[in-house]
Amino acid sequence: MTMPEGLERVLPEIVGRDMFDALVIRTDFSDDESWTGVVGELRRPWGPDGEFPARVQVVDAPDWSGATGDEVLAAVGEDEYLSVIFVVDRHTMESSTRGVLALSTVWENQGDLDYVHYQELIESPEPREFRAAPAAVHAVHVNVTLGTMGFAEFAAAASAEPDQVLRPV
């Protein structure tokens, strides 16, 4: 299902969601069994000893079928509590690692930058996305939200993996 031209996808209001809840949007509806497995992994406690409860909100609505990363970012762009969003797309469903797409919602306002910083961004822009195993989603979300680690640090760690998928440490 694709959206009719001119219509935009809208993020539904999720009652009780706070800044520590990772937001996951399903955009592929081809494999319910795989989806159930991804959600099960996302809902497991996380941390070195599994001491942290999983805090995840899932958007599982056919309206999002086939949504691109740009469409997801456009829909969540006004949400001030999101610095990273996660997308379960066709790649996630077909991959043995179930790599969820992590998208940064934070963009530099280039109009306010000095010339040197602007040139640095042009020459080596911040990464916009990477893949993370479902078990790594919570650590990414919490650390990026709190600012203890940047999105680029996680993207670099993912790119260092042979299959380009970040796993929990």
Buried (B, 14 or more C-beta within 10 A) or exposed (E): EEBEEEEEBEBEEEEEBEBBBBBBBBBBBEBEEBBEBBBEBBBEEBEEEEEBEBBBBBBEEEEBBBBEBEBBBBBBEEBEEBBBBBBBBEBBBEBEBBBBBBBBBEEEEEEEEEEEEBEEEEEEEEBBBBBBBBBBBBBBBBBBBEEEBBBBBBBEBBEEBEEEBBBBE
